[in-house]
């Protein structure tokens, strides 16, 4: 059965409130709705969301995808319980008592190496690869970038 399936970051995440625009679209067109988007997700995490969905056994070629391609500047992995909050850590927008600070301090060497290897000059390549992956599927897909 056809579904509206949503991948990406906070721009498409459904927090369970009535104002979720992706849920409103599904309700308007009376189709089932799946939202696996997570606030703060990276481009890598979005591809992981898509891969997991395609392998889940509920994938249908008639599904309609909404996919928010985000920035590669974001922390590459969403790690519970911190989730994808490392993005906000790097941006300096987290309160000082947020659990992400403890997580970062416990994994400081990893993130120092990640930032050292981060290559903004090839960021567009990752976005193009994601678009190519989506284009290879037969599904109708709405794609947009939430971050430059």
N, C-alpha and C positions, 0 to 999 in steps of 0.2 A: 504494500500500500504506500502510495506517495507520501513523502514527508518533507517538511522544510527543515533542513539540517544546518546548524550554525556553528562555524569554527572561527576562532580568533581570540581577540582580547576584549577589553572593557567596552569598546565601541559597540560590540554585538552581544556581550554577556547579558544573560537574563538573571537578574538578582531576585526574581520572584515577585516583583512589584508589577502592578497593572500597566505601568507606562512603558514596559519593554517593547520597543518598536518591532523587534523580530517576532515576538509572540503575537502582537497585534496583526501582523501580516498573515501569520498562520491562521489565526481566528477569522480574519476577514475572508480568506479563501477556503476556509473550512478544511484544512489539511492537518495531519498530525505534525507534531513539533518536537524536535530534538535540539538541545542547545548544549554544546560541550565547550563553549568559549570560556576563557578564564581571564579575569583582569590581570594585566601585567604580563601576559604571555609574550613570548618571543616568536620570531618567525620559525624557529626550529620546533618550538612547542606546538605551533599551529599545524605544521606538517605532521608531527606525531599524532595530534588529534585526528587529522584526516586519515592517516594510515591505520590507526586503531579502529576508526569507524568502518573503513573499507574492509577490514579483516574481521569485523564483529559478527557477521552473519545476518545482520539486519539491513545491510546496504541494499538499496534498490536502484537500478539505473534510472528510474523515474523520479528519484529524490531530487529536490531543488536545493542547491547549496548556497548559503550566504557565507562568504569567506572574507575576513578582514586580515589583510596582509599588514603586518606591523613592522617595526624597525628592527634591524639586526643589532642595534645598540643595546637592546634589552638583554638581561641575563638569559643565557641559553636554555636553562631548564627551570621548570616550576617544581619546587621541592616542598612537599607538605612537611610540617605545618606552616611553613613560611609562604607557601604557594609561590606566586610569581612576584612577590613583593620586592625582590632585589632590584627591580626596575626603579621603584620609588626610592630605594636606598641610594642607588647611584645618582638619581636626580636630586637627592637631598631633601625630599619632601615628606619623609617619615618622621613621626614624633620620636624623640630619643629613647622612649621606653618600649618601642615596638620590638617584637621578638626577632625581627630580621637583623637587628644590630648584633644580637647574641649569635645568630646563625652565621653572619658575615665574619665576625671575629673568630669563630671556630673553624672557618674555611677560608681565612684570609689569603693563604698562599694560592689556593685555586683561583680566586677572583683576581688576585694580582697578576697571575699568569694569563688569565682570560683577557684582562684589559690590555696586557702587553701584546697579545696576539690579535686583538681586535683590528680589523682592516676595513675602515669606512670606504676605502676606494673600491672594494669588491662587494659592498652591501647590495648594490643594485643587481648584481649577479644572482644572489640568493632570492631576491624578489622575482626576477625573471624565471628562475628555475621553478619557483612555486607556481607561477602563472602557467608555465609549460606543463607541469604536473596536472593542474586543474583542467587545462585545455585538452589533455589526453583522455579525459573521462567523457562519457557521453551525457553526463548530467547537465541540466541547465544550471548555470552558476552566476551569481552576482558577486563581483569581486571589487573591493575598494581598499585603499590604503588609509589607515587611520593616522599614520605617522609619516612624515617626509623622509 
